[in-house]
Amino acid sequence: MNGSTSMAGISIAKGRVKRFHRLRWCVVVLLLLAGWFHYRAMLARTVAAFHDPFEDMSAAWFFPLVCLFDIWLNRKKFRKAAGLPSPWGCAWAAAFIALAWSGARHGLILFEQVSLIGLVWSVPYALWGSGTGRLMLFPAWYLVFSLPVSRHLEPLIPHLRTFAASMAVSILYGFNFDVLRDGTHILCGNSPDNVFVLNVADPCSGIRSLFSLAAGAAAYAHFNRETRRRRWMLLACSFPVAILGNILRILSICIVGIIFGQAAAMGWFHDCAGQVFFFVALALLFLIEKRILRLILWLRSLRRVHPKDDTPA
């Protein structure tokens, strides 16, 4: 009698768990429908910005695929981590819903974009608990790299343009090239009839290279299971390396223009140089990271060989 009663209790509990699980998925479906209704105008504007030459978001389609790949890769961990709903997750979801409402009311598209990313993280956190919230941190907030941010960082762009142009001119001048700089315009040539002119315009400032390289470093550190210190070290190194890669790209365009002329430099080579030097910067970033790690290991070995003497004199 007691055995049958316990089995009946277990079956009732399992039925309740299944109904609760279905209820959570019903909530997700309702939120997806409400989100599509609310965010469809913002998503259309964001996708349109991917094709804007000023934003240069040609790689933005790749970042959501990285997020989906991470979720698929950790699908077993998601099943194990799923638990009871979290009050903190509900609070975060409510905060991002309020941010979405404020962005729509005042026409602030950045608020809506951040709120959507926040809801991608906080809704699973609210419905399945803190373990799911921790697993969703990377795939949700990695979407930040797909946001068009160049217009929000527009005051920084003229300084990046001027710095890249001045550094390229300094290197060319060091190799005895006849070169002048007028603002962000670079003039190269040995005679008035053979002058190459390059304007380091806004898309050539390197602002998107900064975020693309940082996105590549973040994905590499995450999937390679790097420690938190190494992740931050990679992100910190990605910004100066991206600026260096942009300077090398401008330098190469100037050299091709001097040797082969304006048409060759500003044609196919100008279009291909961005992708080529992005991978050069990525390889340089990983090389620097490995050198820094070797330096850290060497310093640790010195500490083990020569321990600090804390005994009083």
C-alpha positions as CSV (number, residue, x, y, z in Angstrom):
1,M,0.0,0.0,0.0
2,N,2.8,2.4,0.9
3,G,4.7,1.5,-2.2
4,S,1.8,2.2,-4.5
5,T,1.1,5.5,-2.7
6,S,4.7,6.6,-3.1
7,M,4.7,5.6,-6.8
8,A,1.5,7.6,-7.3
9,G,3.1,10.6,-5.6
10,I,6.1,10.4,-7.8
11,S,4.0,10.2,-11.0
12,I,2.0,13.2,-9.8
13,A,5.2,15.2,-9.1
14,K,6.6,14.3,-12.6
15,G,3.3,15.4,-14.1
16,R,3.6,18.8,-12.3
17,V,7.2,19.2,-13.5
18,K,6.2,18.5,-17.1
19,R,3.3,21.0,-16.9
20,F,5.6,23.6,-15.3
21,H,8.2,22.9,-18.1
22,R,5.6,23.4,-20.8
23,L,4.4,26.6,-19.0
24,R,8.0,28.0,-19.2
25,W,8.2,27.3,-22.9
26,C,4.8,28.9,-23.4
27,V,6.1,32.0,-21.6
28,V,9.2,32.0,-24.0
29,V,6.9,31.8,-27.1
30,L,4.7,34.6,-25.8
31,L,7.8,36.8,-25.1
32,L,9.2,36.0,-28.6
33,L,6.0,37.2,-30.2
34,A,5.8,40.3,-28.0
35,G,9.5,41.0,-28.7
36,W,9.1,40.7,-32.5
37,F,6.2,43.1,-32.3
38,H,8.2,45.6,-30.3
39,Y,11.6,45.2,-31.8
40,R,10.9,44.7,-35.5
41,A,11.5,48.4,-36.4
42,M,14.7,48.5,-34.4
43,L,15.9,45.2,-36.0
44,A,15.1,46.6,-39.5
45,R,17.2,49.7,-38.8
46,T,20.1,47.6,-37.3
47,V,20.2,45.3,-40.3
48,A,20.1,48.3,-42.7
49,A,23.1,49.7,-40.8
50,F,25.1,46.5,-41.7
51,H,25.2,47.8,-45.3
52,D,26.2,51.3,-44.4
53,P,29.7,52.1,-45.6
54,F,30.3,54.4,-42.6
55,E,29.5,51.5,-40.2
56,D,31.3,48.8,-42.2
57,M,29.4,45.9,-40.6
58,S,30.2,43.2,-43.1
59,A,31.2,40.8,-40.4
60,A,28.2,41.4,-38.1
61,W,26.3,38.4,-39.5
62,F,29.0,36.1,-38.1
63,F,28.6,37.1,-34.4
64,P,25.0,35.7,-33.9
65,L,26.2,32.4,-35.4
66,V,29.0,32.3,-32.8
67,C,26.4,32.7,-30.1
68,L,24.2,29.9,-31.5
69,F,27.2,27.6,-31.8
70,D,28.1,28.2,-28.2
71,I,24.6,27.3,-27.1
72,W,24.6,24.2,-29.2
73,L,28.1,23.2,-27.9
74,N,26.9,23.6,-24.2
75,R,23.5,22.0,-24.7
76,K,24.2,19.2,-22.2
77,K,25.3,21.8,-19.6
78,F,22.1,23.7,-20.2
79,R,20.0,20.6,-19.5
80,K,21.9,19.9,-16.3
81,A,21.9,23.6,-15.1
82,A,18.1,24.1,-15.6
83,G,16.5,24.7,-12.3
84,L,13.8,26.7,-10.6
85,P,13.0,30.3,-11.7
86,S,15.2,33.0,-10.2
87,P,13.8,36.2,-8.6
88,W,17.0,38.0,-9.5
89,G,16.6,37.0,-13.1
90,C,13.0,38.3,-13.0
91,A,14.3,41.6,-11.6
92,W,16.9,41.9,-14.4
93,A,14.2,41.0,-17.1
94,A,11.9,43.7,-15.7
95,A,14.8,46.2,-15.8
96,F,15.5,45.5,-19.4
97,I,11.8,45.6,-20.3
98,A,11.7,49.1,-18.7
99,L,14.8,50.1,-20.7
100,A,13.1,48.8,-23.9
101,W,10.0,50.9,-23.2
102,S,12.1,54.0,-22.5
103,G,14.1,53.5,-25.7
104,A,10.9,53.1,-27.8
105,R,9.2,56.1,-26.1
106,H,12.2,58.5,-26.6
107,G,13.5,57.1,-29.9
108,L,16.8,55.9,-28.5
109,I,17.7,52.9,-30.6
110,L,20.8,52.1,-28.5
111,F,18.6,51.6,-25.5
112,E,16.4,49.2,-27.4
113,Q,19.4,47.3,-28.7
114,V,21.0,46.9,-25.3
115,S,17.6,45.9,-23.8
116,L,17.2,43.1,-26.4
117,I,20.6,41.7,-25.6
118,G,19.8,42.0,-21.9
119,L,16.6,40.1,-22.4
120,V,18.3,37.3,-24.3
121,W,20.4,36.8,-21.1
122,S,17.9,37.6,-18.4
123,V,14.8,35.7,-19.6
124,P,16.5,32.3,-19.5
125,Y,18.1,33.4,-16.2
126,A,14.6,34.2,-14.8
127,L,12.9,31.0,-16.1
128,W,15.6,28.4,-15.5
129,G,17.7,29.8,-12.7
130,S,21.2,31.1,-12.1
131,G,23.0,28.2,-13.6
132,T,21.4,28.9,-17.0
133,G,22.1,32.6,-16.5
134,R,25.8,31.9,-16.1
135,L,25.9,29.8,-19.3
136,M,24.0,32.5,-21.2
137,L,26.4,35.3,-20.3
138,F,28.7,34.8,-23.3
139,P,26.2,34.0,-26.0
140,A,24.0,36.9,-25.0
141,W,26.5,39.7,-24.4
142,Y,28.7,38.6,-27.3
143,L,26.0,40.1,-29.5
144,V,27.3,43.5,-28.4
145,F,29.9,43.2,-31.1
146,S,27.2,43.1,-33.8
147,L,25.8,46.5,-32.8
148,P,26.6,49.5,-35.1
149,V,28.6,51.7,-32.8
150,S,30.5,53.9,-35.2
151,R,28.0,56.7,-35.1
152,H,27.9,56.6,-31.3
153,L,31.8,56.9,-31.2
154,E,31.9,59.6,-33.9
155,P,33.9,62.1,-31.7
156,L,36.7,59.5,-31.5
157,I,36.9,58.9,-35.3
158,P,38.8,62.1,-36.3
159,H,41.5,61.4,-33.8
160,L,41.9,57.8,-35.1
161,R,42.1,59.1,-38.7
162,T,44.7,61.7,-37.8
163,F,46.8,59.3,-35.8
164,A,46.8,56.6,-38.5
165,A,47.7,59.1,-41.2
166,S,50.5,60.7,-39.2
167,M,52.0,57.3,-38.2
168,A,51.9,56.1,-41.8
169,V,53.6,59.3,-43.1
170,S,56.3,59.0,-40.4
171,I,57.1,55.5,-41.4
172,L,57.2,56.4,-45.1
173,Y,59.3,59.4,-44.4
174,G,61.7,57.1,-42.4
175,F,62.2,55.0,-45.6
176,N,63.0,58.2,-47.6
177,F,59.7,58.4,-49.5
178,D,58.7,61.8,-50.7
179,V,55.5,62.2,-48.7
180,L,53.4,64.9,-47.2
181,R,50.4,65.0,-44.9
182,D,47.6,67.6,-45.0
183,G,45.2,66.7,-42.2
184,T,44.1,63.2,-43.1
185,H,45.3,63.4,-46.7
186,I,48.5,61.7,-47.6
187,L,50.4,62.9,-50.7
188,C,53.1,60.7,-52.1
189,G,55.3,60.9,-55.3
190,N,58.6,61.9,-56.7
191,S,57.3,64.2,-59.4
192,P,54.2,66.4,-60.0
193,D,53.0,64.1,-62.7
194,N,53.2,61.0,-60.5
195,V,51.4,61.9,-57.2
196,F,49.4,59.5,-55.2
197,V,46.7,60.9,-52.9
198,L,45.0,59.0,-50.1
199,N,42.4,60.4,-47.9
200,V,42.0,58.4,-44.6
201,A,38.2,58.8,-44.5
202,D,35.9,57.8,-41.7
203,P,35.5,54.1,-42.7
204,C,39.3,53.9,-42.8
205,S,39.7,55.1,-39.2
206,G,39.9,51.6,-37.9
207,I,37.0,51.8,-35.4
208,R,35.4,48.7,-36.8
209,S,38.7,46.9,-36.8
210,L,38.9,47.5,-33.1
211,F,35.6,45.8,-32.4
212,S,36.1,43.0,-35.0
213,L,39.5,42.1,-33.5
214,A,38.1,42.3,-30.0
215,A,35.3,40.0,-31.0
216,G,37.7,37.5,-32.5
217,A,39.9,37.6,-29.3
218,A,36.8,37.1,-27.1
219,A,35.6,34.1,-29.1
220,Y,39.1,32.6,-29.1
221,A,39.5,33.0,-25.4
222,H,36.0,31.6,-24.7
223,F,36.2,28.5,-26.8
224,N,39.8,27.8,-25.9
225,R,38.7,27.8,-22.2
226,E,41.2,30.5,-21.2
227,T,41.4,31.8,-17.7
228,R,39.8,35.1,-16.8
229,R,43.1,36.9,-16.7
230,R,44.1,35.6,-20.1
231,R,40.7,36.7,-21.5
232,W,41.1,40.2,-20.3
233,M,44.7,40.3,-21.5
234,L,43.7,39.3,-25.0
235,L,41.0,42.0,-25.0
236,A,43.4,44.6,-23.8
237,C,46.0,43.7,-26.4
238,S,43.4,43.7,-29.2
239,F,42.9,47.4,-29.3
240,P,46.5,48.6,-29.9
241,V,47.0,45.6,-32.3
242,A,43.9,46.7,-34.3
243,I,45.3,50.3,-34.5
244,L,48.7,48.9,-35.7
245,G,47.0,46.7,-38.3
246,N,45.1,49.7,-39.7
247,I,48.3,51.7,-39.9
248,L,50.0,48.9,-41.8
249,R,47.0,48.7,-44.1
250,I,47.2,52.4,-44.9
251,L,51.0,52.1,-45.3
252,S,50.6,49.2,-47.8
253,I,48.1,51.2,-49.9
254,C,50.5,54.1,-50.0
255,I,53.4,51.9,-51.1
256,V,51.3,50.3,-53.9
257,G,50.1,53.7,-55.0
258,I,53.7,55.0,-55.2
259,I,54.8,52.0,-57.2
260,F,51.8,51.1,-59.4
261,G,49.8,54.3,-59.4
262,Q,46.5,55.6,-58.0
263,A,44.2,53.3,-59.9
264,A,45.9,50.1,-58.7
265,A,46.0,51.2,-55.1
266,M,42.5,52.5,-54.8
267,G,41.0,49.6,-56.8
268,W,41.2,45.9,-55.9
269,F,44.1,46.3,-53.5
270,H,42.2,48.9,-51.4
271,D,39.2,46.5,-51.2
272,C,41.3,43.4,-50.3
273,A,43.8,45.1,-47.9
274,G,41.2,45.4,-45.1
275,Q,40.6,41.6,-44.9
276,V,44.2,40.7,-45.3
277,F,45.5,43.0,-42.6
278,F,42.7,42.0,-40.3
279,F,44.0,38.4,-40.3
280,V,47.6,39.8,-40.0
281,A,46.5,41.7,-36.8
282,L,44.7,38.6,-35.5
283,A,47.9,36.5,-35.9
284,L,49.9,39.2,-34.3
285,L,47.5,39.3,-31.4
286,F,47.9,35.6,-30.7
287,L,51.7,35.9,-31.1
288,I,51.8,38.8,-28.6
289,E,49.6,36.8,-26.2
290,K,51.9,33.8,-26.3
291,R,55.0,36.0,-25.7
292,I,53.4,37.6,-22.7
293,L,52.5,34.2,-21.3
294,R,56.1,33.1,-21.7
295,L,57.2,36.2,-19.9
296,I,54.8,35.5,-17.1
297,L,55.9,31.9,-16.8
298,W,59.6,33.0,-16.8
299,L,58.9,35.5,-14.0
300,R,57.1,32.8,-12.0
301,S,60.1,30.5,-12.4
302,L,62.4,33.2,-11.2
303,R,60.3,33.5,-8.0
304,R,60.5,29.8,-7.4
305,V,64.3,29.8,-7.9
306,H,64.8,32.9,-5.8
307,P,62.0,33.0,-3.2
308,K,61.6,36.2,-1.4
309,D,63.3,36.2,2.0
310,D,60.8,37.5,4.6
311,T,63.0,36.6,7.6
312,P,63.9,39.7,9.7
313,A,67.5,40.8,9.7
